[in-house]
Amino acid sequence: MKSLIGIGNALTDILVVVDDASILKQYRLPEGSMNWVDAQTAADIWNQIKDMKLHIAPGGSTANTIKGAAKLGLKTSFVGMVGDDQLGNIFNDAQKACGIKPQLLTGSQTSGRSMVFVTPPSGERTFANFMGATLELGAHDIKESFFKDYDILHIEGYLVQNHDLVRKVAQVGKKLGKTISIDLASYNVVESNYGFLHEIVENYVDIVFANEHEAKAFTGKAPREALESIAKICEVAVVKVGAKGSLIKSGNTVCEVEPVKAHAIDTTGAGDMYAAGFLYGYANGFPLEICGKTGSIVSSEVVRILGTDIQEEVWAQIRETVSGMSPKN
């Protein structure tokens, strides 16, 4: 079995269910919105909610993918930057508890966090995000020693705002002979970094994950045609088409993977967990269709819950299901 390492934004997800929208009004957070807040506002909010009943879990796109792969049984590691503070310690300890080897650098700012307020009666989610120390991670921080003991290197698409960082990671991964995968993050990230992403994928990347909107931004084409275009410039192309499942192509092999039906209450982390399942299958040498099915199984479970912290008993069921699909059985 191959091993997996990821690099991305080390964000702690902090979810709190509030009685009403008063705290949202206090900080001018429109209900149901996504907001970027400054350091002082982030500190003020944290001080106000830290003694409430909180659901805290290590987050960020790649951190979610690494967590999912670790829960499935892969040897994993994560590279990111946190602050020298309580949340940085929480992130570190939570990763260890999941079986991940954290390789966390310490920045001068406080740790990045995504504070999520759930308001009754609809369960609407309102985000107050502070990137903090995550933005300090730079090309100068990257060392070959981070990656040498792992086979697959997964890069978070949101990091492409820092071109030098992503290029350095990709170059080091290529030099060390790693299989490199990237998640294209979001269509607006692709649009604003179009040329750079094409450079990275065409020269360094082996596996590309994209949803249909990201694929359209990357190629200008509908999902099936986008799949063809992406597969021409990398080893494995994966285009996720929401409730219709996913499309996979490598060489002359094309797979259409049916979705696993689920009652979705929160789609946060669905793409991240699909990548976790897919990369677990890939690391085990599963056929591409089984890799896709594994991804669909894991993503179907995360959408059933608030947040991305799937319960251990559910992970046990997932592992049993995936084990039954293994070609070795």
Sequence and secondary structure as in RCSB ss.txt:
>XXXX:A:sequence
MKSLIGIGNALTDILVVVDDASILKQYRLPEGSMNWVDAQTAADIWNQIKDMKLHIAPGGSTANTIKGAAKLGLK
TSFVGMVGDDQLGNIFNDAQKACGIKPQLLTGSQTSGRSMVFVTPPSGERTFANFMGATLELGAHDIKESFFKDY
DILHIEGYLVQNHDLVRKVAQVGKKLGKTISIDLASYNVVESNYGFLHEIVENYVDIVFANEHEAKAFTGKAPRE
ALESIAKICEVAVVKVGAKGSLIKSGNTVCEVEPVKAHAIDTTGAGDMYAAGFLYGYANGFPLEICGKTGSIVSS
EVVRILGTDIQEEVWAQIRETVSGMSPKN
>XXXX:A:secstr
   EEEE   EEEEEEE SSSHHHHHTT  TT EEE  HHHHHHHHHHHTTS  EEEEESHHHHHHHHHHHHT  
EEEEEEE SSHHHHHHHHHHHHTTEEEEEEE SS  EEEEEEEETTTTEEEEEEE GGGGG  GGG  HHHHTT 
SEEEEEGGGGGSHHHHHHHHHHHHHTT EEEEE   HHHHHHTHHHHHHHHHHH SEEEEEHHHHHHHHSS HHH
HHHHHHTSSSEEEEE GGG EEEEETTEEEEE       S  TTHHHHHHHHHHHHHHTT  HHHHHHHHHHHHH
HHTTSSSS   HHHHHHHHHHHHHH TT 
